[in-house]
Amino acid sequence: MKRNALRGFAAAGLLVMGLTACGGGGASTDAASSAPAGETPSATPTPTEAKQYTTQELVDLVKQIKADDGSELTVSAIDDLASQQNPLKELIGQMTIEPAECKELSTLGASQSIEGSTAAAGAKIDTDAQVVTGISLISGVDKEVLTKSLEDNEDQAAKCANMTMTMGGSTLKVSTEKFDGISSVPGAKGFKTAMVLPDGRSQSTYMGFAIKDGVLISATASGANAESEGVAAAGVLMDQAAALIK
């Protein structure tokens, strides 16, 4: 199987959960409509609107984050997050995914929800440990949408706990489950995705998601030794990112 096809399989497997972090819709409540008849609802404080970070501001934040060994990350700006997802959607569209509903979950509402948002990312490749760790910050997505989507991810992980992706006669087996302890950031949610490639090789990716003041923080650890070498390293990145967002 061609190497670029393997990369495509891996990318799709990782983003089945990652994309849905920005997908779906949020729910809102109306205090006035729920108040009993004859009662005047108490005034609800107007929530402070989360700051919309520019791309450069996010880049500057990521540049302050260090790998667990103190080294600097390779930092990049993502100027148009929605357009970055189009190639992935096209790739997933070429695949046969079972269960079929997992194909829909992988692209649900992503572009609509992140239109106009800003993002930056950083990564560290540890060739000795055979692990890649990364951190990304996304600003400008409605907080209710993010919160609801992260809650839905747990249900989606259960529905797509075991699936297959087939393209060009080759099949990738993917399993996803909830994973606790990737970060100490309040409200953080973690997932483990294990992939078995057509040639029999396997690797796992650990993903953590959290929201801090309207910014979506995503951390990943991927590779053959991700569990033993990468999870703690990804948690360090996530904790630093949360501390920088004020």
C-alpha positions as CSV (number, residue, x, y, z in Angstrom):
1,M,0.0,0.0,0.0
2,K,1.3,3.5,-0.8
3,R,2.7,5.5,2.0
4,N,0.5,8.5,1.3
5,A,-2.5,6.3,1.5
6,L,-1.4,5.2,5.0
7,R,-1.1,8.8,6.0
8,G,-4.6,9.5,4.8
9,F,-6.0,6.6,6.8
10,A,-4.2,7.8,9.9
11,A,-5.4,11.4,9.5
12,A,-9.0,10.3,9.0
13,G,-8.8,8.0,12.0
14,L,-7.5,10.8,14.3
15,L,-10.1,13.3,13.2
16,V,-13.1,11.2,13.6
17,M,-13.2,12.4,17.1
18,G,-11.3,15.6,16.6
19,L,-13.6,17.2,14.1
20,T,-16.7,16.6,16.3
21,A,-15.2,18.7,19.0
22,C,-16.2,21.7,16.9
23,G,-19.3,20.2,15.4
24,G,-23.0,20.0,16.4
25,G,-25.2,22.6,18.0
26,G,-25.5,24.1,21.4
27,A,-28.5,24.2,23.6
28,S,-29.6,27.3,25.5
29,T,-32.1,27.9,28.3
30,D,-34.4,30.8,28.9
31,A,-34.8,31.7,32.6
32,A,-37.9,33.9,32.0
33,S,-39.8,31.2,30.2
34,S,-39.2,28.6,32.9
35,A,-40.3,30.9,35.8
36,P,-43.7,30.0,37.4
37,A,-46.7,32.2,36.5
38,G,-47.0,35.3,38.6
39,E,-43.3,35.3,39.6
40,T,-40.8,37.8,38.3
41,P,-37.6,36.0,37.3
42,S,-34.5,37.3,39.0
43,A,-32.2,39.2,36.8
44,T,-29.6,37.0,35.2
45,P,-26.1,38.5,35.0
46,T,-25.0,39.1,31.5
47,P,-22.2,36.6,30.8
48,T,-18.8,38.1,29.9
49,E,-18.1,37.5,26.2
50,A,-15.1,35.4,25.7
51,K,-12.1,37.1,24.1
52,Q,-11.6,36.4,20.4
53,Y,-7.9,35.9,19.9
54,T,-6.2,36.8,16.7
55,T,-4.2,34.1,14.9
56,Q,-1.0,35.9,15.9
57,E,-2.0,36.1,19.5
58,L,-2.6,32.3,19.5
59,V,0.8,31.8,17.9
60,D,2.4,33.9,20.6
61,L,0.7,31.8,23.3
62,V,1.8,28.5,21.7
63,K,5.4,29.7,21.4
64,Q,5.4,30.0,25.2
65,I,4.5,26.3,25.6
66,K,7.5,24.0,26.1
67,A,7.7,20.2,25.7
68,D,8.1,18.1,28.8
69,D,11.9,18.2,28.3
70,G,12.0,22.0,28.1
71,S,12.5,22.2,24.4
72,E,10.6,24.5,22.1
73,L,7.7,23.3,19.9
74,T,7.4,23.6,16.2
75,V,4.7,26.3,15.9
76,S,2.4,27.0,13.0
77,A,-0.5,29.4,12.4
78,I,-3.8,28.1,10.9
79,D,-5.2,31.1,9.1
80,D,-8.4,29.5,7.7
81,L,-9.5,26.6,9.9
82,A,-12.6,25.8,7.9
83,S,-10.7,25.4,4.6
84,Q,-8.1,23.2,6.3
85,Q,-10.9,20.6,6.8
86,N,-12.0,20.4,3.2
87,P,-9.3,18.0,2.1
88,L,-10.1,15.8,5.1
89,K,-13.8,15.7,4.2
90,E,-13.0,14.8,0.6
91,L,-10.7,12.0,1.9
92,I,-13.4,10.6,4.2
93,G,-15.9,10.9,1.4
94,Q,-13.8,8.4,-0.6
95,M,-13.8,5.8,2.2
96,T,-16.3,3.1,3.1
97,I,-16.8,3.4,6.8
98,E,-18.6,0.9,9.0
99,P,-20.7,1.5,11.0
100,A,-22.1,3.9,8.4
101,E,-23.2,6.5,11.0
102,C,-19.6,7.0,12.0
103,K,-18.9,8.6,8.6
104,E,-21.5,11.2,9.3
105,L,-20.2,11.9,12.8
106,S,-16.7,12.5,11.5
107,T,-17.8,15.6,9.5
108,L,-20.9,16.8,11.4
109,G,-21.3,20.5,11.3
110,A,-17.5,21.2,11.5
111,S,-17.1,23.9,8.8
112,Q,-20.2,25.8,9.8
113,S,-19.3,25.9,13.5
114,I,-15.7,27.1,13.0
115,E,-16.3,29.6,10.3
116,G,-14.3,32.8,11.2
117,S,-12.4,31.2,14.0
118,T,-8.6,31.4,14.5
119,A,-6.1,28.8,15.5
120,A,-2.5,27.9,16.1
121,A,-0.7,24.7,16.8
122,G,2.6,23.3,18.1
123,A,4.2,19.9,17.9
124,K,7.2,18.0,19.2
125,I,8.6,14.9,17.5
126,D,10.5,12.5,19.8
127,T,12.3,10.2,17.4
128,D,13.8,8.1,20.3
129,A,10.4,7.5,21.9
130,Q,8.7,7.2,18.5
131,V,6.0,9.6,19.7
132,V,4.6,12.9,18.4
133,T,2.9,15.2,20.8
134,G,0.9,18.3,19.8
135,I,-1.2,21.2,21.1
136,S,-3.7,23.4,19.3
137,L,-5.7,26.4,20.4
138,I,-8.9,27.5,18.6
139,S,-10.7,30.7,19.3
140,G,-13.9,32.2,18.0
141,V,-16.2,29.2,18.3
142,D,-19.4,29.7,20.3
143,K,-18.8,28.4,23.9
144,E,-22.2,26.7,24.0
145,V,-21.4,24.9,20.8
146,L,-18.0,23.7,22.1
147,T,-19.5,22.6,25.5
148,K,-22.3,20.6,23.9
149,S,-20.0,19.1,21.3
150,L,-17.5,17.9,23.9
151,E,-20.4,16.3,25.9
152,D,-21.6,14.6,22.7
153,N,-18.2,13.2,22.0
154,E,-18.6,10.6,24.8
155,D,-21.8,9.3,23.2
156,Q,-20.1,9.3,19.8
157,A,-17.1,7.4,21.1
158,A,-19.5,4.7,22.3
159,K,-21.3,4.5,19.0
160,C,-18.1,4.3,17.0
161,A,-16.1,2.3,19.6
162,N,-15.1,-0.1,16.8
163,M,-15.1,0.7,13.1
164,T,-13.4,0.0,9.8
165,M,-12.2,2.4,7.1
166,T,-11.7,0.9,3.6
167,M,-10.2,2.7,0.6
168,G,-8.4,1.3,-2.4
169,G,-8.9,-2.2,-1.3
170,S,-7.1,-1.7,2.0
171,T,-8.8,-1.6,5.4
172,L,-7.9,0.3,8.6
173,K,-9.4,-0.9,11.9
174,V,-10.0,1.8,14.4
175,S,-11.2,1.6,18.0
176,T,-12.0,4.5,20.3
177,E,-12.7,4.7,24.0
178,K,-12.9,7.3,26.7
179,F,-9.6,7.9,28.5
180,D,-9.2,9.6,31.9
181,G,-6.3,11.4,33.3
182,I,-4.7,13.1,30.3
183,S,-4.8,16.5,31.9
184,S,-5.6,18.3,35.2
185,V,-7.5,21.1,33.4
186,P,-11.0,21.3,34.8
187,G,-13.6,19.7,32.6
188,A,-11.0,18.1,30.3
189,K,-12.2,15.0,28.3
190,G,-9.8,12.4,26.9
191,F,-10.1,9.7,24.3
192,K,-7.9,6.9,23.1
193,T,-7.9,5.9,19.4
194,A,-6.1,2.7,18.5
195,M,-5.4,2.0,14.8
196,V,-4.4,-1.3,13.1
197,L,-2.9,-0.6,9.7
198,P,-3.3,-3.0,6.8
199,D,0.3,-4.2,7.2
200,G,-0.4,-5.2,10.7
201,R,1.4,-2.4,12.4
202,S,-0.5,-0.5,15.2
203,Q,-0.4,2.7,17.0
204,S,-2.5,4.6,19.5
205,T,-3.4,8.3,19.7
206,Y,-4.5,9.9,22.9
207,M,-6.5,13.1,22.6
208,G,-7.5,15.6,25.3
209,F,-10.0,18.5,24.9
210,A,-10.8,21.3,27.3
211,I,-12.4,24.8,27.1
212,K,-10.7,27.7,28.9
213,D,-12.4,31.1,28.6
214,G,-13.9,30.3,25.2
215,V,-10.7,28.8,23.7
216,L,-10.7,25.1,22.7
217,I,-7.5,23.4,23.9
218,S,-6.6,20.1,22.1
219,A,-3.6,18.0,23.0
220,T,-2.5,14.8,21.3
221,A,0.1,12.1,21.7
222,S,0.5,9.6,18.9
223,G,2.9,6.8,18.1
224,A,3.9,3.3,18.9
225,N,4.8,4.2,22.5
226,A,2.1,6.9,23.0
227,E,0.8,5.5,26.2
228,S,4.1,5.0,28.0
229,E,5.9,8.0,26.6
230,G,3.3,10.5,25.2
231,V,0.3,10.8,27.5
232,A,2.1,12.6,30.3
233,A,3.9,14.8,27.7
234,A,0.6,15.8,26.1
235,G,-0.8,16.6,29.5
236,V,2.1,19.0,30.2
237,L,1.3,20.9,27.0
238,M,-2.4,21.1,27.9
239,D,-1.8,22.3,31.4
240,Q,0.6,25.0,30.2
241,A,-1.9,26.2,27.5
242,A,-4.7,26.5,30.1
243,A,-2.4,28.5,32.4
244,L,-1.6,31.0,29.6
245,I,-5.2,31.7,28.7
246,K,-6.5,34.4,31.0
